[in-house]
Amino acid sequence: MNSPAQLSWPGLPGIVGPSTDDRAPAPTEPAEPDANEVKTLLAAGPQLPLTRPADQFEAVGLFKGNWPLVIDFKPAPNSCTYVVVVVGGKATVPAVIDPDGHIGRHLFWGNFSGMSAERLWPARYRVQSETPACPSQHPAANGADAAPSPLEIYGIGAGPRAVGSITVTDLHIGPPQPDLRKSPVTWSFKTEWVFNHATITFLRFERSPRDGSIVSTPVRSFAVPSLEGSDHSGQWDAHDNAGHLSPGIHRLEVRAWDSRDDDKSWASGISNDVVTITHP
């Protein structure tokens, strides 16, 4: 992984590039965090999008100044991919995490500057990709020529426990077309740190015929009883929370987070593997 990039707010030190928003806020920190939203994220963990445009991914999670951010992603060739983090209604300067998409799947690691490291904030982490490429590292330079570009996100996390590689990694689900009369679906993932909360969700993926957006429906979720050790695995009977078979294309999603006093890090992952469930 390369040296961390610096993310900041307009007018504050460490600026990566020009803001694409003419209404960019003044370089002052937002007044106060939303205590109810912080409480919800500590209880329920980071929230990943259920419906999203094919070129964007927005996660909601906790944030502190000087926290590291890590993203496992795959852009398309000849694209410009950048991240923007919104805290208290104020957005970071867009930070380009891949200027041309030629590397394929890889990790981005960034640090924040210009915000208090003491307070915990709810934040929106938006990753977006467009064409053409932006070798200048300034996505605004594409102007009217910019067009959406497909983007895959396999993991995102923030906080000291979220980085190293990415804390929740090596997600697998299979076989691709299981014969449920003989065996269930198997799943596995690895963690680099011990979080005190984790949830596994099996998502059914579809493409909206109206606008091409990606629609993921949680069909089965359960808490992981323990994250002791680095390897975690189990089986799924391909049924939803109501006990009905869930036909269609599915992926594995894992969200892990900490609510202890010393650390509020969070991390999440989505499998590249898919399984297609059909009626026996």
N, C-alpha and C positions, 0 to 999 in steps of 0.2 A: 504494500500500500504506500502511496506517495505521501509526502509531508502534508499535514492538514491545511486545507484552505481556510481563509478567514471570512466569516460572515458578519455583517454589521448593518447598522441602520444608517440611512442617509444623514450626512453631516457628522458622523462619528468616526473615530479612527478605524483603520483596517478596511476601508471601502474596496469592494471587488470591482465594481463597474457602475455605470450610470443607472439611475432608476428609470423604469419604464412607466412610472406613474407620475403624471404632471402634478398630482395632488400630494406629492410625497410629504410626510409629516415633518414637523420641526424636530431637531435632534434632542428631544427630551423623552425621558422614560415615561411610559404610561403610569397613570396615577396609582391604581391598586389592582391586584389580581382579583378575579372573580372567585370568591371563596367557595361557592357552591359547586362551580365547575371543577375546581381543584379537588374538592372532596369526592366528587363523582369519579374523576380519573384515578384517584387513589384507590377507590373501592372497586371500580369496574375495569380499570386498565386502559391502555391506549385503544383508540377506536379507528379502525380501517374502513375505507369507503366500501359501500355495498353497490353503488352505481357510480360509474365514472366514465368520462370521455376516454377514448383509447389513447390520447396523448397526455393525460394527466393522472396524478395520483395524489390524494390529500389525506394525510393521517392527522388525527387529533391526539396530542399527548402532552405531557408535562415538559417544562423548560426551566432552566436556570442559566444566568449569564455565565460564560466561560465553559459551559457544558460542551462535550464533543457530540457530533452527529455523524452517524454512519448510514450509508444507503447502498444496498446491493441491487443493481439494476442492469438492464440491457436495452440500450437505445437502438434505433435503426441506423443504418449507414447514411451518411450525408445529412445528419441532424445536429441540432443544437439543444442540449439538455441542461436545464438549470433548476435551482431550488430557491424557493422563497419561504421564509418563516414569518408568520403573522402572530404578534404577541400584543395583547391589549389594543387591537385595532391598528397597530403600526407594523409595517412590513420591512424585512431586511432588503437591502439591495440585492437584486437577482444575482446569484452566484453560479457561474457556468461550471457544471460538474463533468461535462463531456462536450468538446467543441465540434466533433465531427462524426461520432458514432462508429469509428473504425475499429475500436478495440473489442467491441462486443460486450459481453457481460463482465462487469468488474465492480469494485468497491469505491465509493467516495467517502472521504473522512474530512469533516470540517469542524472548526471551533467558532464560537460566537465571541463578539466583543461589544462593549458599549452598554451592557445591561448589568444590573446588580446581580452578583453571585449569591446573594443571601435569600432572596425571595423566590418562591415557587410560582410559576405562571402556567395557565393553560395556553396551548399554542396550536396553530395549524401549520403543518409542514407540507408544502405543496411542491411536488416535482412535476416539471412540464417539459415536453419535447416538441420541437418544431423544425421544419426545414426552411431554408438551406442551412448548411453548417455555419458556424460563427468563429472562424479562426482568430478574430479580434478579441474573443471572450466577451463581447458585448451583444447580447441577444437583441437589444433595441435597434442595432444597426440593420437588421433584416427588414424592419419597417413593414410596408404593405406587402412585401414579397413573402412574409412568413406564412407557413401553412402547417397544420397539425401533423405530427409524426408519431407513429406507434411507439409505445413505451411499455416495457415490462418491469415491474418491481417485485423483487424476491425477498427483500428484507429492509427494515428501517428501524432505527433505535436512537435514543439520546440518553446521555448521562454516563458517568464513569463506568458502570457495569455493562454498557451497551457496546463498547468497542473492544478491540483486540483484533478480531476480524469483524464478524458481527456475532452477537452473543447467542442468538437462536439461529442455528445453521443446519445444513445437510438434511433438509426436510424431504422425506420420501413417502410415497403412497403407491400401492400397487396390489396386484398386477394391473396392467393397463385395461384389460377386459376380463374381469374375474368371473369364474364360474361359481356362483354363490351356493350351488348345490353341493360343491365339494369343499370349498374353503372360503373364509371371509376375506375382506380387504385388510391388508396390513399397513401400518404406518410407523414412522420413526423420525426422530430428530435429535440434535445434539445441543447442549448448552455449555457455555464457557464459564458461567457464573451461576451461583445458587440464588435464584429469586424466591421471594416468599409467596408469589401468586403466579399462576399460569393457567391458561385456558386453551384447549384444543377445539377447533371448529372445522367441520367438513362443509365446504362451500360448493354449491352447484353453480356452474358458470354458464352464462348464455350471452348472446350478442343481440342487442335490441335491433329489430328490423326497421325501426323508425329512424334512428339517428346513428346507429352503429356503436352506441355506448356499450360498455361492458357491465353486465348485471350479475352480481354474485349474491346468492341466497343462502344464508346459514340454514343447514338442514339438521345438523346434530352438533351439540356443544357439550363439553363437560370440563370440569376443573381437573388439573393434574394433581394427584394427591401429594406428590413429592418430587422435587427437582434435585435431590441428592444424587451425585454422580453425573456424568456427562452424557450418557446414552439413554434414550427413552424410546420405548416402542410399545405397540399394542395392536389390537385388532378392532375392526369396525364391521358390523353386520350389514352395512349399506342401508340401514333404516334411519328415518328422521326421528326427531324428538317425540313424535306422536306414535312411533312404532310402525310407520308405513315405509315400504320400499321407496327409495329416492332415485328414480331413473334419471339419466343424463350424465353430463361431464362434471367431475368433481375434482377439487384440489384440497390440500391440507393447509390450514392456517393455524399458527401458534402465536399467542400473545403472552409475554411474560413481563412482570413488573414488580417493583419493590415499594412497600409502604412503610418500611422501617424508618426510624428517625435519622439514621446516618446516610441514607441513600434513597432516592426516589427514581432511579433509572428505570427505563422501559425498553423493550425490544420486541420485534415481531418478525415473523417470516411466513412466506407463502411458497408452497412447493412448485417446482417446475414440472414435476410429474403430474399426470392426470389419470384418473380412472373413469371409465365409461360404464355406468350401471345400466343393465337392461333387465327386463322381466325374464325369469327363468323359463 
